[in-house]
Amino acid sequence: MGEVKVPVDAYYGAQTQRSIDNFKIAQDINRMQKKLLQLLNT
């Protein structure tokens, strides 16, 4: 599949990054992730 760059501070890996790059619906993952973390930390 080739190399893929994942942000250093990401809570996900290469497969998720490929999804973000290739599918418009996955582009909200960063916003969703922060909200999910807030809910888990309450």
C-alpha positions in Angstrom: 0.0 0.0 0.0 2.9 2.3 0.4 3.9 4.7 3.2 1.5 7.0 4.9 2.2 9.9 7.2 0.4 10.0 10.5 0.5 13.0 12.7 2.7 12.5 15.8 0.0 13.5 18.2 -2.7 11.3 16.6 -4.5 8.6 18.6 -4.8 6.4 15.5 -2.6 4.6 13.0 -1.9 4.2 9.3 -5.1 2.5 8.4 -7.2 5.3 9.9 -5.1 7.9 8.2 -5.6 6.2 4.8 -9.4 6.4 5.5 -9.2 10.1 6.4 -7.3 10.7 3.1 -9.6 8.7 0.9 -13.1 9.0 2.3 -14.7 12.4 3.0 -16.9 11.0 5.8 -13.8 10.1 7.8 -12.4 13.7 7.8 -14.3 14.6 11.0 -12.2 12.1 13.1 -10.1 14.7 14.8 -13.2 16.6 16.1 -15.0 13.4 17.1 -11.9 12.1 18.9 -11.6 15.1 21.2 -15.3 14.9 22.1 -15.0 11.2 22.8 -12.0 11.8 25.0 -13.8 14.5 27.0 -16.8 12.1 27.6 -14.5 9.4 28.7 -12.6 11.7 31.1 -15.8 12.9 32.9 
